[in-house]
Amino acid sequence: MIIKLAMYSVKPERVEIVKKVIPEFVNSIKQNEPETFYESYNYEENSFVHLMKFKTREAEEYHRNSEHTKKFVEIIYPECIKPPVFKDLEEVK
């Protein structure tokens, strides 16, 4: 299992646009990647966290290269204050 966390903050005046785009992106993942676990959270008004779990490296690669991810990146990245930070996570057992 590959577990990743993505964190970013957007320009305060762009929060509403981002809040509209995120659910559309998550729905695209659910439709096109049914085995991918994906949740998004908002904190500190203009900051966001995305938690994702992929069963295989191939599934992660598919997600990264998918059209819905490319579209999301094209919309979100210009609205970010700094580039998003990605972290690899390991489950504590």
N, C-alpha and C positions, 0 to 999 in steps of 0.2 A: 504494500500500500504506500503510495506517495502522497504525503500531506503537505500542503503549502499554505502560507498566509501572505496575502498582499495587503499593504497598507499605504494610504495616500491621503493627502489633504488637498482640497480644491479651493479656488478663489471663492471667498464668501458670496460674492454676487452670482456665482454659477451653481450653487448648491441645488437649487430646484431643478435645473436641467439634468444634473447628475442623478438626482433622486428619481427622475422620470426614466432615464436610460438604464439604470441598474436592473429594475424588475424585467424589462424587456430582454436584457442580456441573460438573466437567470432563467427566464422562460425558454430562451433559445437553447440554453445548455440542457434543460430538462427534456426538450423535444429531440435534440440531436445527440445528446450524450447521456442516455438514461441511467448509466451505471456510475456517472460522476456525481459525487456529493458536492454541493455548492451552496454556500450561504453568505449573505452580505449583511453588514452591520454599519450603523452610523454612530459616531461619537463626537463630542466637542463641536457640534453643529456642522462643521465643514470637513470632518475627517471620516474616512471609511476603512473598513476591514473586510476582506473577502477570505473565507476559509474554504479550501477545496481539497477533495480527496479523490485520487485516481487509483484504479486497481492495478494498472501497469504503466510502465514508461511510455509505451505506445499510446495509451489513452491520454496521458499528459501531453505528448507530442501532438496528437490529433487535436486536442483542445487548443494548444498554443497556435497551431496553424489553421484553425477553422476560420471560415468567413465571419461567423458571428463574433469571434474574439477579435479578429482584425478590425471589424466595424466598431466594436466597443473601444478598442485602443485608440482608433482614429478620433473618436468623439471625446473620450475622457482625458487622455494624456495632455492635450493643449490646455485643459482646464486645471491641471494640477499645479500647485505651488512649486513642488519639487517632483522629480521622477518617482514613481511608486517604488516601494521597497518590498522585495519578496524574500520570504524566509522559508527554509525547509524545516519541517517539524517532525519529531519522533514521538510516538505515543508512549507514555509512561505506563508500564505494566507492573 
